[in-house]
Amino acid sequence: MNIETLCVHSPNEDKIAHAYGAMTVPIFQTATFSHPGVGESTGYDYSRQSNPTRTELEESISALEGAYDTVATSTGMAACLLVLELFNSGDNIISQEDIYGGSTRLFNTLGTERGRTFTYVDTTKKENVLNAINKNTKAIFIETPSNPTMLVTDIKETAKIAKEHGLLLIVDNTFLSPYFQNPIKLGADIVIHSGTKYIAGHNDTLAGFVCSANADIAEKIRFMYKTVGPSLSPFDSFLVLRGLKTLAVRMDRVQENALKIANFLKNHKKITNVYYVGLPEHPGYDINKSQSRGFGGMIAFTTDTAKTALDAFEKIEIIKYAESLGGVESLITFPMIQTHADVPVEVRERLGITDKFLRLSVGIENADDLIKDLERALE
Ligand SMILES: Cc1ncc(COP(=O)(O)O)c(C=O)c1O
């Protein structure tokens, strides 16, 4: 089946026909399930562990990512925490400075407090990763394109390094979604998503996913999942499934809009830099093209002065000033004081996340309307 079809039809829909021929999965809003007899089960016992509405969603994501198994969590951060719990005190994880600020906060607080160490390098250069590996290193954690400066890391090459050194490669695939990129097919061991973003797609629910490439990882993740219980509720599972059905058309549309907007920004006199992996001059253009089917809808840009940036937030009308990304509505974010506020100042400055740096999540509105909105905001 092609990916557009997989977004609409869950892989097991023939096997688990819904009652009365219902087109969509019922919301099994139940905490527990009665057993047919002692020692018997319908396949479901308790919703912390599994629930039929959630199973349908998890199977769909596994099919889209090419994963062995997927668990759906209540948020993207819950998914990150679950993966972090695979590592023990003393273990080292190599990651990037440029990742979602919430992940940086997780690593630098709960992660390090429990004795795990993190080495941050620019993973776009293979030698940096190789040089960072030490005897305690257990994993490499990347985002590509990264949040928010859109660095592109070669997934296949990093997976090869990981395999050669017995490390796990973990990829946060939120920015491109499974529609455009499938890291497991390129050698990654674990894929994380903030399902809140493109997969759910409507800025109406939080969700997360951990996709495991093999049975061994899946077993460890499932055990922690049932033990800790970061489970996505049946209702939210339904909402995410509903969003998922239009993932392909939404991603095509946001990408089409993003390319037009990136070209508009590139030629605007008050814009000094545009970070969009769909522009051929982007340093990661070729690698991104070789490992994915698209460039997505995330753009970052810098303005000539801090005042231009502040004015833009005030003047914007259709595009909303809000955190988050990946929904049908276009959102503009000020990473320095929002998504990346907890990233140490010196790191932010090194990455260029300053008072002139803005991040735009392009939605599915009419591109001309969005460009007019930006034109007015940058006057
Ligand atoms: C790349 C990335 N990963 C993870 C997260 C965390 O996801 P959530 O907000 O669903 O907890 C975010 C949130 O913005 C993100 O951008």
The ligand as an ORCA input file, in Angstrom:
! r2SCAN-3c Opt
* xyz 0 1
  C      10.869     18.248     17.780
  C      10.003     18.129     19.000
  N      10.067     17.021     19.752
  C       9.314     16.861     20.851
  C       8.445     17.861     21.263
  C       7.615     17.661     22.507
  O       6.322     17.341     22.152
  P       5.011     17.657     23.064
  O       4.842     19.134     23.058
  O       3.926     16.913     22.354
  O       5.294     17.127     24.418
  C       8.337     19.024     20.504
  C       7.416     20.092     20.936
  O       7.406     21.183     20.414
  C       9.135     19.166     19.343
  O       9.080     20.276     18.590
*
